[in-house]
Amino acid sequence: MSEVSSADWRPNADLTAIRARAELYARIRAFFSESGVLEVETPILSRAAVTDPALASLSTQVDIAGFGPRRPLYLQTSPEFAMKRLLAAGIGPIYQICKVFRDEERGRRHHPEFSLLEWYRPGWDYGRLMDEVGALVRLALNRPTMPIERLTYRDLFRDGLGLDPWYTEVDQLRRTAERAGLRGLDGLDLDRDGWLDLLLTQCLESGLGRGRLTFLCDYPPSQAALSRVRTSGEVPVAERFELYIDGIELANGFGELVDVREQRARFQADLAFRREQGRPEPPIDEPLLDALEHGMPECAGVALGLDRLLMIATGVEHIDAVLTFAIERA
């Protein structure tokens, strides 16, 4: 007798949610068709993987003639690297709807396999891209007059916690977390960005995007990820933004880094940090670096979580309610 429950054959999402996903994708595709953005498809498997210490890749192996010795192939956490290779080849503005995979992620808003919309706009800066993200999300949610605001990372911490994230030391960040009543701090050993992220997610994030689209932008340079750093203002900032609605983070966008030397240095710094933490060190994506060396155009890009967008559109509280079959029933 099977150990699987007799109800496990049924989908997690109801038929209304499944139809809502199809309608959402149709609206997205129509939006980009009218905007002259080309839909593309890139591989899910890669010989390289993301080095970001905050992400854990899933991997598999294949046994095919001519491929060489068996070695890991990584399931994409994002189609970013392959899409940037297309940009370097001169393809122009592109988007993709795809499945991506991240290990160690499961919860009310997290699932190890999820759907992502990612797109790139050569010649655009990240401010112009924020405008387009806002237009697309308004259309997707059928909320054409939903207010939109932009809030800098620095102002959020100044106004919400009374501290400057560019200059506050680790000890003061810890004390701020203690005063906020956060639990489990004993023995917690975080660097500055770790404490900032904890304060953002536990003290500030829930208030973002209440009845509006909130773009949180201009992050500390140490959190630049794959974005470029602008040094012309009062303090250097990473040209990065995240979009929030009802306290839910929906999108992560960049004014993209195109400097190959800086990108390689960031990858190597990621691997060094992983080594210190005893975490796996995946191979660097050399074809991406070759593409940057060849010359990728100045551009802005963004990744938007479609499952979370569908959660907001359908008014559900758990990601499983918009998935046909969650991992426990897959």
Secondary structure, DSSP 4 states (H G I P E B T S, - for coil): --SS-TTTTS-SS-HHHHHHHHHHHHHHHHHHHHHTPEE----SEESS----TT----EE----TTS-S---EEEPS-SHHHHHHHHHTT--SEEEEEEEE-TT--SSS--SEEEEEEEEEET--HHHHHHHHHHHHHHHHT-TT--EEEEEHHHHHHHHHS--TTT--HHHHHHHHHHTT-S--TT----HHHHHHHHIIIIIGGGTTTTSEEEEEEE-GGG-TTB-EE-SSSS-EEEEEEEEETTEEEEEEEEB---HHHHHHHHHHHHHHHHHHT---PPP-HHHHHHHHH-PPPEEEEEEEHHHHHHHHHT-SSGGGG-SS-GGG-
